[in-house]
């Protein structure tokens, strides 16, 4: 990273999250020069699931994540072999 690279701003909503015996790192972040927040899940094996859409505020990203956990479960959000469309949301 050089001084010219924009800084990454991490949301205070970023955290470790456990459901159904699965733990993921929930990363909600944006570039300091960006308006939209990104949502990324990293499972215990280091596999990453990134939502394609960005969110206007960090709380919106968190809400989409928690709604997804409620509706389909954490395993379905992070395991693309169960649902190929979940590799990138």
C-alpha positions, -999 to 999 in steps of 0.1 A, spaced: 0 0 0 14 34 -9 4 68 4 -16 73 -28 -39 43 -21 -72 51 -5 -76 38 31 -100 10 40 -126 20 66 -138 -9 87 -173 -7 101 -177 -12 139 -204 -37 129 -176 -60 116 -173 -90 139 -170 -128 143 -204 -144 140 -215 -179 150 -247 -197 140 -255 -234 135 -220 -244 147 -203 -223 120 -182 -192 127 -174 -166 101 -157 -132 101 -182 -106 89 -163 -77 73 -182 -45 64 -159 -20 49 -154 8 23 -127 27 7 -124 62 22 -131 76 -13 -162 54 -18 -198 60 -9 -208 23 -7 -201 -3 20 -190 -38 10 -200 -70 28 -177 -100 30 -179 -133 49 -147 -153 55 -152 -188 69 -129 -208 91 -112 -223 60 -104 -188 47 -130 -190 19 -145 -156 11 -181 -147 0 -185 -112 -12 -218 -95 -20 -217 -79 -55 -239 -50 -44 -227 -22 -22 -248 -7 6 -255 30 13 -247 25 50 -229 -2 70 -261 -10 90 -278 -20 57 -251 -45 50 -254 -60 84 -292 -61 80 -289 -80 47 -265 -105 63 -286 -112 94 -318 -115 72 -299 -140 51 -289 -160 81 -326 -160 93 -340 -169 59 -316 -195 45 -290 -202 73 -253 -193 75 -242 -225 58 -262 -216 26 -246 -181 26 -211 -194 26 -212 -227 8 -215 -220 -30 -217 -258 -37 -251 -258 -21 -262 -227 -40 -238 -215 -68 -254 -180 -69 -241 -174 -34 -204 -172 -44 -210 -135 -51 -243 -119 -40 
